[in-house]
Amino acid sequence: FRLDLKKALPGMLNLSKHYPDSELAFLMNAKFSGDKLDNLAGSILVEKGFYKNQNGDIDLEGLELRSITGSPVKYLSFTSDFFDVEINGNYYFQNIVNALKKSLNNYIPAINYEILAEAKENKFGYQLDVKNLDDLLTVFVPGYKIETPFLLYGVVDSENSFFELKGSIPGMSSENLFIKNIFIGNSPGQDSYASRLRFGEILFKNGMHLENLTVDSKISDNVINNQISWGDTLNMSYSGEILTKAVFSKMDSGLYPHIDLQWEPTTIHIADSIWNINPFTATIDSSSIEINHLKFFSGSQNIDINGKIGKDLSDILTLHLN
C-alpha cells in the first residue's frame, strides 16, 4: 500500500512535548506481511518527506526498513542518510530487555532476574554504521555534535548470557566539553565479563584537560573490580589512578541488591597540586548510602565526608571543608 501523509502535527497530538510546533509529512510505499518487527517480511520505503521543528528540518527521503524471514536466520536492515542498521540471526525484540538482564545476572547473581516462562532466546549479530548525524542533532539536540563516520557492532546470545559491543567514535562535543577518540570494547566469558571504555582526550571549557581516560572493569561472581586511570606518562599534570571493588549481595526483600564499596588509596595530580584519597568504604542499598571516613586532602587542605543519608530522617551525613 501507499500512504500519503500530507501534514501531521506531533506536538498537537502530545507525541512530541519538547517540540510543540513540530510538523511531519511523507509519502511511504509499503509491501510487507507481519504485525511486528519480529515477524516482518518485506519492505517499507519513504519516497519523500520531511520533519521540522523550531530548530530546523530533516529530509526523510530514502528511509527504508527491509526484512527477510522464513529461513533459519532472519535479516533486518534500516538504511538512511544518517545511519544504517543491520541485524542477522534470530531476534525477538520484545524479549531484548530480558536477554540483557539474563546476561547481567550471569555475572552478578545478586541482581534479581525473573525467568520468563515463554521467553524466546535472542541470538543475533548487529552493526550500526553511522554516516552523518549533523542534521539530526541540530533538530533534536542543538549545541551537540558527534563526529562521523564510525561503526559499532556486536553479538547478543541470550541462551549463553552473552552480550558484546565494540567500536569507536572519533569525537563528540557540546558547548562546555569536547571528547576525542572514544573506544568501546568488551570480552564476555563464561564466568567473567571484562570491558574497557577509553577517551583519548577530554577538553573542558575552563581549560582543564584529561588525556587517556580509561575505565577497565572486570565483573565476576557478584564482584566488580574497576581501574580508572588518566594522564600522560610524560606529563603528570591532571593524572591519577583509582582502584575500586564493589561487592553485591542479595537483600532479603526488595528488588535491588546491597553493595559494599571498597576504595583503595589514591593519588591525583591536579595541575601543580597533588591530592590524596585515603582508603575508605561505603555501603549502598535501596534506602540509604553510608560513607565511612572519606578523606580527600592536599597539604593542609582537606575534605572529609562521613555518615549516612537515606529515607530515615535520623540519618546524618557530615561534610568538613578545610
Beta strands, then each sheet from edge to edge (+ up, - down):
strand 1: 2-8
strand 2: 23-33
strand 3: 41-53
strand 4: 56-59
strand 5: 64-68
strand 6: 74-79
strand 7: 83-90
strand 8: 123-130
strand 9: 145-146
strand 10: 150-157
strand 11: 162-163
strand 12: 166-173
strand 13: 177-188
strand 14: 193-204
strand 15: 209-220
strand 16: 223-232
strand 17: 235-249
strand 18: 258-263
strand 19: 266-270
strand 20: 273-277
strand 21: 280-284
strand 22: 288-298
strand 23: 301-310
strand 24: 317-321
sheet 1: 1+ 2- 3+ 4-
sheet 2: 1+ 2- 3+ 5- 6+ 7- 8+ 10- 11+
sheet 3: 1+ 2- 3+ 5- 6+ 7- 8+ 10- 12+ 9-
sheet 4: 1+ 2- 3+ 5- 6+ 7- 8+ 10- 12+ 13- 14+ 15- 16+ 17- 18+ 21- 22+ 20- 19+
sheet 5: 1+ 2- 3+ 5- 6+ 7- 8+ 10- 12+ 13- 14+ 15- 16+ 17- 18+ 21- 22+ 23- 24+
end
